[in-house]
């Protein structure tokens, strides 16, 4: 079960250091050199942390190891560290991620739900996580289910994933699943799907994820690091989207 996490950690060079870190109420932000990453914060600290030391100046790979922690505040730090490497604009572009050099790009062009409306038409689709406007985008065109830890009206509770995902043609998984370690199980349950997408600004743009059944990484590249730090810390109460660009990184079809 840890194989996918070990692959993400081991792909990070040993010479990178942690320069900035903030654990905000909604987002965890970490910067290493020219790369910054974020993760969805999870307010669960029922376990002691793995790393009890000052993380500023530590090797990025060491801090990325926190992704395996069952203390979810610490695990979010680990995911942000992973993203500080793979979502670094230079690294992402070298790996084949396409994005603009403009400070801000219209998000609709790279929104996975808007982009896939024709593809999923008439198919069985599940979305893990209740994304904004998702019902309006997908419910009219497909057999559509939302699976959530805290279900809203009409959503399915998380245990329903065991029954729903094996029957789906397309599955969209919230990037928060990387933090809480449900990702490997969701991928296993969705192995018969035609397409699996990980969605959200905390999605690692790591090509190695394609080796584990993922077809599309719908993530985010931070371009304005200073403002992203302020938003994560709560100093500015706006969406993180204003600090960069959504991207669609798809597995090559061979």
C-alpha positions as CSV (number, residue, x, y, z in Angstrom):
1,X,0.0,0.0,0.0
2,X,2.9,2.3,0.6
3,X,4.5,1.8,-2.8
4,X,2.8,4.8,-4.4
5,X,3.9,7.1,-1.6
6,X,7.5,5.7,-1.6
7,X,7.7,6.4,-5.4
8,X,6.6,10.0,-4.9
9,X,9.2,10.5,-2.1
10,X,12.1,8.8,-3.9
11,X,11.7,10.9,-7.0
12,X,12.7,14.0,-5.1
13,X,16.4,15.0,-5.3
14,X,18.4,14.9,-2.1
15,X,19.9,18.3,-2.4
16,X,16.8,20.4,-2.0
17,X,15.9,22.2,1.2
18,X,12.7,23.5,2.9
19,X,12.7,27.3,2.8
20,X,9.2,28.2,3.9
21,X,6.3,26.4,5.6
22,X,2.9,27.5,6.9
23,X,0.1,25.2,8.1
24,X,-3.1,27.2,7.6
25,X,-6.7,26.3,8.4
26,X,-7.6,25.4,4.8
27,X,-4.2,25.0,3.1
28,X,-0.7,23.9,3.9
29,X,2.0,25.7,1.9
30,X,5.6,24.8,1.5
31,X,8.4,26.4,-0.6
32,X,11.7,24.9,-1.7
33,X,13.7,27.3,-3.9
34,X,11.7,28.1,-7.0
35,X,9.0,25.6,-6.3
36,X,6.0,25.9,-4.0
37,X,3.4,23.3,-3.2
38,X,0.1,23.2,-1.3
39,X,-2.1,20.5,0.2
40,X,-5.6,20.3,1.6
41,X,-5.3,20.7,5.4
42,X,-7.0,18.0,7.5
43,X,-7.6,19.0,11.2
44,X,-6.9,15.5,12.6
45,X,-4.0,15.0,15.0
46,X,-5.0,11.8,16.8
47,X,-1.4,10.5,16.4
48,X,1.9,11.9,17.4
49,X,3.9,13.4,14.5
50,X,6.7,11.5,12.9
51,X,9.1,14.4,12.5
52,X,9.7,16.4,15.7
53,X,12.2,19.0,14.7
54,X,12.5,22.4,13.0
55,X,11.6,21.6,9.3
56,X,13.0,24.9,7.9
57,X,16.3,23.9,6.3
58,X,15.7,20.2,6.4
59,X,16.1,18.2,3.2
60,X,12.9,18.4,1.1
61,X,12.8,14.6,0.7
62,X,12.9,14.1,4.4
63,X,10.0,16.4,5.0
64,X,8.1,14.8,2.1
65,X,8.3,11.6,4.1
66,X,5.6,13.1,6.3
67,X,3.2,12.2,3.6
68,X,3.0,8.7,5.3
69,X,2.0,10.1,8.7
70,X,-1.3,9.2,10.2
71,X,-1.2,12.6,11.9
72,X,-3.1,14.4,9.0
73,X,-1.8,17.9,9.8
74,X,1.7,16.5,9.4
75,X,0.7,14.4,6.3
76,X,-0.5,17.6,4.6
77,X,3.0,19.0,5.2
78,X,4.4,16.0,3.4
79,X,2.1,16.4,0.5
80,X,3.0,20.1,0.2
81,X,6.6,19.1,0.2
82,X,6.0,16.6,-2.6
83,X,4.2,19.3,-4.6
84,X,7.0,21.8,-4.0
85,X,9.1,19.6,-6.2
86,X,6.8,18.1,-8.8
87,X,4.7,21.3,-9.2
88,X,7.8,23.5,-9.5
89,X,7.3,25.2,-12.9
90,X,10.7,24.1,-14.1
91,X,10.3,20.5,-13.1
92,X,6.7,20.3,-14.3
93,X,7.6,21.7,-17.7
94,X,10.5,19.3,-18.0
95,X,8.1,16.4,-17.3
96,X,5.8,17.5,-20.0
97,X,3.2,19.7,-18.2
98,X,2.0,22.5,-20.5
99,X,1.2,25.9,-19.0
100,X,1.4,29.6,-19.8
101,X,4.1,31.9,-18.6
102,X,1.4,34.5,-17.9
103,X,0.8,35.2,-14.2
104,X,-2.9,34.3,-14.5
105,X,-4.8,32.1,-16.9
106,X,-8.6,31.5,-17.3
107,X,-9.3,28.3,-15.2
108,X,-12.2,27.1,-17.3
109,X,-9.8,26.0,-20.1
110,X,-8.3,23.5,-17.8
111,X,-11.2,22.5,-15.6
112,X,-11.4,18.7,-15.8
113,X,-15.2,18.6,-15.4
114,X,-15.9,21.2,-18.1
115,X,-13.3,19.5,-20.4
116,X,-14.8,16.0,-20.0
117,X,-18.5,16.7,-20.4
118,X,-18.7,15.2,-23.9
119,X,-16.4,12.3,-23.0
120,X,-18.5,11.2,-20.0
121,X,-21.9,11.7,-21.7
122,X,-24.2,8.7,-21.0
123,X,-21.5,7.0,-18.9
124,X,-21.4,6.0,-15.2
125,X,-19.3,8.6,-13.3
126,X,-18.3,9.0,-9.7
127,X,-16.7,12.1,-8.1
128,X,-15.0,11.6,-4.7
129,X,-15.3,15.0,-3.1
130,X,-18.0,17.7,-3.5
131,X,-16.6,20.2,-5.9
132,X,-18.3,23.6,-6.6
133,X,-21.0,23.5,-9.3
134,X,-20.3,19.8,-10.0
135,X,-24.0,18.8,-10.1
136,X,-24.6,21.4,-12.8
137,X,-21.7,20.3,-14.9
138,X,-22.1,16.5,-14.8
139,X,-25.5,15.5,-13.6
140,X,-27.3,16.5,-16.8
141,X,-25.1,14.4,-19.1
142,X,-24.2,11.2,-17.2
143,X,-25.2,8.7,-14.5
144,X,-23.5,10.7,-11.7
145,X,-22.6,10.0,-8.1
146,X,-20.9,12.2,-5.5
147,X,-19.0,10.3,-2.7
148,X,-18.1,12.4,0.4
149,X,-16.8,12.0,4.0
150,X,-19.4,14.6,5.1
151,X,-22.2,14.0,2.6
152,X,-24.5,16.8,1.5
153,X,-28.0,16.2,0.4
154,X,-27.9,13.6,-2.4
155,X,-24.3,12.5,-1.8
156,X,-23.2,9.0,-0.9
157,X,-21.1,8.4,2.2
158,X,-17.5,7.3,1.8
159,X,-18.1,3.5,2.4
160,X,-20.3,3.5,-0.7
161,X,-17.1,3.8,-2.8
162,X,-16.7,0.1,-2.3
163,X,-19.9,-0.5,-4.3
164,X,-20.0,2.4,-6.7
165,X,-16.4,2.7,-8.0
166,X,-16.0,-0.8,-9.5
167,X,-19.0,-0.1,-11.8
168,X,-17.9,3.3,-13.0
169,X,-16.6,4.3,-16.5
170,X,-14.9,7.5,-15.2
171,X,-13.7,8.4,-11.7
172,X,-12.6,11.7,-10.3
173,X,-10.7,11.6,-7.0
174,X,-10.1,14.6,-4.8
175,X,-6.4,15.4,-4.1
176,X,-7.3,15.2,-0.4
177,X,-7.2,11.4,-0.8
178,X,-3.4,11.7,-1.1
179,X,-3.3,13.2,2.4
180,X,-5.6,10.8,4.1
181,X,-4.2,7.7,2.4
182,X,-7.4,6.6,0.7
183,X,-5.9,7.1,-2.7
184,X,-4.4,3.5,-3.2
185,X,-7.8,1.9,-2.3
186,X,-9.7,4.3,-4.6
187,X,-7.3,3.4,-7.5
188,X,-7.8,-0.3,-6.8
189,X,-11.6,0.0,-6.8
190,X,-11.5,2.0,-10.0
191,X,-9.1,-0.2,-12.0
192,X,-11.8,-1.1,-14.5
193,X,-12.6,2.5,-15.3
194,X,-11.8,4.0,-18.7
195,X,-10.4,7.1,-17.0
196,X,-9.2,8.1,-13.5
197,X,-8.4,11.7,-12.7
198,X,-7.0,13.2,-9.5
199,X,-8.4,16.7,-9.0
200,X,-7.4,19.7,-7.0
201,X,-4.6,22.2,-6.3
202,X,-2.9,19.7,-4.0
203,X,-2.5,17.1,-6.8
204,X,1.1,16.1,-7.3
205,X,2.1,16.5,-11.0
206,X,4.2,13.4,-10.7
207,X,4.5,11.2,-13.8
208,X,5.0,8.2,-11.6
209,X,1.3,8.3,-10.7
210,X,0.6,7.2,-14.3
211,X,2.2,3.9,-13.4
212,X,-0.5,3.2,-10.8
213,X,-3.6,3.6,-13.0
214,X,-4.1,7.4,-13.0
215,X,-4.9,8.8,-16.4
216,X,-5.1,12.6,-15.7
217,X,-3.6,14.8,-13.1
218,X,-5.7,18.0,-12.8
219,X,-3.4,20.1,-10.6
220,X,-2.1,23.6,-10.0
221,X,1.2,25.5,-10.5
222,X,1.9,28.3,-8.1
223,X,3.4,31.4,-9.8
224,X,3.0,34.0,-7.1
225,X,4.6,32.4,-4.1
226,X,4.4,35.4,-1.8
227,X,0.7,35.7,-2.3
228,X,0.1,31.9,-2.0
229,X,1.9,32.1,1.4
230,X,-0.4,34.9,2.5
231,X,-3.5,33.1,1.5
232,X,-2.5,29.8,3.1
233,X,-1.7,31.6,6.3
234,X,-5.1,33.3,6.4
235,X,-3.7,36.8,5.9
236,X,-5.7,37.1,2.7
237,X,-9.1,35.5,2.5
238,X,-9.4,34.6,-1.2
239,X,-9.1,31.5,-3.3
240,X,-5.6,30.1,-4.0
241,X,-6.4,30.1,-7.8
242,X,-5.4,33.7,-8.1
243,X,-1.7,32.8,-7.4
244,X,-1.2,30.5,-10.4
245,X,-2.7,28.2,-13.0
246,X,-4.8,25.1,-13.2
247,X,-3.1,22.5,-15.5
248,X,-4.2,19.2,-17.1
249,X,-1.3,16.6,-17.2
250,X,-2.5,13.6,-19.1
251,X,-1.0,10.1,-19.5
252,X,0.5,9.6,-23.0
253,X,-1.5,7.0,-25.0
254,X,0.9,4.6,-26.7
